Amino acid sequence: MDNKDSANVNVNPLVNEAVIEAPLAEVWNAWSSGEGLRAWLAPHAEIDLRVGGLMRTNYNAAGQLDDAQTIVNTVLSFEPYRMISIKVVQTPQGFPFANAITRMWSVIYFAEVDANHTTVREVTLGFDADAESQQMRAFFERGNATTMNQLKEHFAGGGK
């Protein structure tokens, strides 16, 4: 990699943050339960909220959990109403960043702003300087922003 290429390398954590128009308990439930995840994130979703538990999602409405398009994350840690950390352990078939994803994990923080507003801050870590990791970072820059917007829209529409 020459100096020109290294100027475009970003190994810093990827951060997305939003204020959600909902109480902390409702936003926490949206991330920490299968019912909550299915309401806004993916039509097929479940989470076993315990250290080592699995969070499984499938964004294809015609799909099902455990088919080739299911994404599986392991719950690394959590503190109720404050934080969940997850790491991808299975990608959907055809995912283009199979090596780089093994070094990445995400931490989602929750903080009450007031009785009806909650800050959600997603920090994705584990990016390296190699081309695959940098391409994956760009992929998650778009994807994580979309996820945060979906959550905001869900609650803006009165979702529970």
C-alpha positions, 0 to 999 in steps of 0.5 A: 500500500503506498502513501496515497492509498493509506490516506483512505484507510480508516481503522477507527471504530464506526459510530452511529448515534440517534435520539429515538422518540421513545422511553428507554424500556421500549427501545431496549425491548426493541433490541433485546427481544425477538418480538422487538427485533421483528417489529423493526429490524427483520421479519425473522429474528430471535435473541437469546439474551445471555452471554453466549446466546445467539441473535439470529436475523433473516431480512428476507420476508420469504426466508426463515431462520436457519436458511442460507441467508440467516445472520447469526451473532453471539451475545458477548455481553450485556447490561440491561437497559444500558448495553449489548455487545454482539459478534457475527459468527455466521454470515448470509450465503455470499457475504463478500467479507468472510475474513474481515467479519471475523475480527469485527464486533459491535457494542450498542449503548442505550441512555435515557435522555428524558422520559420519552427520548433515548439515545442509541449509540452503535459502535462497530470495532475491529477494522483493519487496514487491509482492502477487505476490511476497508470495503466491509467498513464502507458496507457497514457505514451504509448498513448501520446508518440504515439500521439506525434510521429504521429504528428511528422511523419505527418509533416515530410511527408510534411503534412499541 
